[in-house]
Amino acid sequence: MTDSAPERASPSLSESAPSHPVSSKGMSAGVRLRRKRSFLDWIAFLLSAILSPYLVIPVGTIGIIYARTSHSSHQFLEWVSISLFFSTALPLLYILVGMWRGTISDVHVMERDQRGGPFIIAIIGGFLGAFLLYLLQAPPSVWGLSVIQAVNGLAILAITHFTKISVHVSVLSATVIGATALHPHFPPYMVLWLIPVLMWARTRRGRHSWWQGIAGFVVASGVTSLVIAGLGLSDRLTWLWQRL
């Protein structure tokens, strides 16, 4: 699931092309012209793709769980498989079925009114995954990841009913805060810089304003911190702030 665009544009036109009257060719005023993407446009596009929730969630999950289970390949595969099935595969399957049935327009769920179903599936999946990992005696720093995802999903779903917020930035922020807080030996500055960079990319592409990106960071950071404290791991948050 990714952020919704301000409006749907024709696939044959550039998303950032300006409008100009072209009366000399018999075209009406306001026709959108194709504009060649600049180098910065391509950088913003690549950053948005690389740091999309479809990649951030699996990569972050694998990295965090690996830090807890590097001594056991069986345990690592078991925990990762459960986490990724409920956090990524299940919502993606729901979206693909929706596209096949015509109820969802695209894999990124660009239309805001279509995002309720995928969010609900991701939220339910997060809680189910956390419960199953808990039964398998995974530590809180592992099953807590699924709880973080589910609670953040609830917060973002509630907010998107009233206003726009950057889901890209929210997911990345939750993953970064979770990774650096749950694993005190992980250097926070290795990944924290990605958050403002992604805000720039989403703003450059016209998907969101800076304020919507900042809102995504504030909401996800606050929710993630509350969940971590609720798991009885508030000391990890203290260690994180001491390293900043």
C-alpha positions in Angstrom: 0.0 0.0 0.0 1.3 3.3 -1.0 0.3 6.9 -0.9 -2.6 8.2 -2.9 -1.9 10.7 -5.6 -3.7 14.1 -5.6 -5.5 13.1 -8.7 -5.4 10.4 -11.4 -3.7 11.5 -14.5 -3.7 9.9 -18.0 -0.9 7.3 -18.1 0.5 8.8 -21.3 1.2 12.2 -19.6 3.9 13.2 -17.3 2.7 13.6 -13.7 4.5 16.9 -13.3 3.9 18.4 -16.7 2.6 22.0 -16.5 -0.5 23.2 -18.3 -0.1 25.7 -21.2 -2.4 27.1 -23.9 -1.3 25.9 -27.4 -3.6 27.8 -29.7 -1.1 27.7 -32.6 -1.7 24.0 -33.1 -5.4 24.2 -32.6 -5.3 22.7 -29.1 -7.4 24.2 -26.4 -6.0 26.1 -23.5 -5.0 24.0 -20.5 -3.8 21.0 -22.4 -1.2 19.1 -20.4 2.1 18.8 -22.3 4.7 16.1 -21.8 7.7 17.3 -20.0 10.9 15.3 -20.0 11.9 14.2 -16.5 15.0 15.9 -15.0 17.7 14.1 -13.2 16.2 15.0 -9.8 12.8 13.7 -11.0 14.4 10.3 -11.7 16.2 10.3 -8.3 12.8 11.1 -6.6 11.1 8.3 -8.6 13.8 5.7 -7.7 13.8 6.7 -4.0 10.0 6.4 -3.9 10.2 2.9 -5.4 13.1 1.7 -3.3 11.7 3.0 -0.1 8.1 2.0 -0.8 6.2 0.0 1.9 6.4 -3.1 -0.3 10.1 -3.2 0.2 10.7 -1.4 3.5 8.5 -3.8 5.5 10.1 -7.0 4.3 13.6 -5.7 4.3 13.2 -4.2 7.8 11.5 -7.3 9.1 14.2 -9.6 7.8 17.0 -7.4 9.1 15.5 -7.0 12.6 14.7 -10.7 13.0 18.1 -11.7 11.7 19.7 -9.8 14.5 17.8 -11.9 17.0 18.1 -15.3 15.3 21.4 -15.4 13.4 22.4 -18.4 15.5 19.5 -20.5 14.2 18.6 -20.7 10.5 15.5 -22.7 11.2 14.2 -20.2 13.7 15.0 -17.4 11.5 13.1 -18.8 8.5 10.2 -19.7 10.7 9.8 -16.3 12.2 10.5 -14.4 9.0 8.0 -16.5 7.0 5.2 -15.9 9.5 6.0 -12.2 9.8 6.2 -11.6 6.0 3.1 -13.6 5.2 0.8 -11.6 7.5 2.5 -8.2 7.0 3.1 -8.2 3.2 1.9 -11.3 1.3 -1.7 -11.3 2.7 -2.4 -7.6 2.0 -0.8 -7.9 -1.4 -2.9 -11.0 -2.2 -6.0 -9.0 -1.2 -5.0 -6.1 -3.5 -4.3 -8.5 -6.4 -7.7 -10.1 -6.0 -9.3 -6.7 -5.8 -7.6 -5.7 -9.1 -8.8 -8.9 -10.8 -12.4 -8.2 -9.6 -12.2 -4.5 -10.6 -12.7 -3.1 -7.1 -9.1 -1.9 -6.8 -7.6 0.2 -9.6 -3.9 -0.6 -9.2 -1.3 -2.4 -7.0 -0.4 0.9 -5.2 -4.0 1.6 -4.3 -3.8 5.2 -5.5 -7.5 5.9 -4.9 -8.0 6.8 -1.2 -11.5 5.4 -1.1 -10.1 1.9 -2.0 -7.6 1.7 0.8 -9.9 0.7 3.6 -9.9 -3.0 2.7 -6.2 -3.4 2.3 -5.5 -1.5 5.5 -8.0 -3.7 7.5 -6.4 -6.9 6.1 -2.9 -5.6 7.1 -4.1 -4.6 10.6 -5.8 -8.0 11.2 -2.8 -9.8 9.7 -0.4 -7.9 12.0 -2.3 -8.9 15.2 -2.6 -12.5 14.0 1.1 -12.7 13.1 2.0 -11.3 16.5 -0.2 -13.8 18.3 1.2 -16.8 16.3 4.8 -15.6 16.9 4.0 -15.2 20.6 2.8 -18.8 20.8 6.0 -19.9 19.2 7.9 -18.2 22.0 9.5 -15.5 19.9 10.8 -12.6 21.9 8.9 -9.3 22.1 11.4 -7.6 19.8 10.2 -10.1 17.1 6.4 -10.4 17.6 6.3 -6.8 18.6 7.2 -5.8 15.0 3.8 -7.1 13.9 2.0 -5.2 16.7 3.8 -2.0 15.7 2.6 -2.6 12.1 -1.0 -3.2 13.2 -1.3 -0.3 15.5 0.3 2.1 13.0 -2.1 0.8 10.4 -5.0 1.7 12.7 -3.7 5.2 13.3 -3.0 5.9 9.6 -6.4 4.4 8.5 -8.2 6.7 11.0 -6.3 9.8 9.8 -6.8 9.1 6.1 -10.5 9.3 6.6 -10.1 13.0 7.3 -6.9 14.2 5.6 -3.8 13.0 3.6 -0.7 11.6 5.2 2.3 10.0 3.7 2.1 6.3 4.1 5.6 5.9 2.5 7.1 8.1 5.2 5.0 6.6 8.0 6.1 3.0 7.2 9.7 4.0 6.9 9.6 6.0 10.1 8.0 3.1 12.1 10.6 0.7 10.7 13.5 2.9 11.4 12.4 3.7 15.0 11.6 0.1 15.6 14.9 -1.2 14.3 17.0 1.4 16.2 15.0 1.1 19.5 14.6 -2.7 19.6 18.3 -3.3 18.8 20.5 -1.0 20.8 23.7 -1.9 18.9 22.2 -0.7 15.6 23.6 2.7 14.7 20.6 5.0 14.3 22.3 7.5 12.0 22.8 4.7 9.4 19.1 4.9 8.6 17.6 8.0 10.1 18.7 10.2 7.2 16.5 8.1 4.9 13.4 9.7 6.4 14.0 13.4 5.3 15.3 12.1 1.9 12.0 10.2 1.3 10.0 13.3 2.3 11.9 15.2 -0.3 11.2 12.5 -2.9 7.5 12.4 -2.2 7.3 16.2 -2.3 9.3 16.3 -5.5 7.0 13.9 -7.2 4.0 15.9 -6.1 2.5 13.1 -4.1 2.6 15.0 -0.8 3.5 18.3 0.8 6.3 18.6 3.3 3.8 18.9 6.1 2.1 15.6 5.1 5.5 13.9 5.2 6.3 15.4 8.6 2.9 14.3 9.8 3.7 10.8 8.7 7.0 10.8 10.6 5.4 12.3 13.8 2.5 9.9 13.9 4.5 6.8 13.1 7.3 7.7 15.6 4.8 8.4 18.4 2.7 5.3 17.8 5.8 3.1 17.5 7.3 4.5 20.7 4.0 4.0 22.6 3.8 0.3 21.4 7.4 -0.3 22.3 6.8 1.1 25.8 3.6 -0.9 26.0 5.6 -4.1 25.3 7.7 -3.3 28.4 10.7 -2.2 26.4 10.7 1.4 27.4 14.4 1.1 28.3 15.1 0.6 24.6 13.6 4.0 23.9 15.9 5.5 26.5 18.9 3.9 24.9 17.8 5.2 21.5 17.5 8.8 22.8 20.9 8.6 24.5 22.5 7.7 21.1 20.9 10.5 19.3 
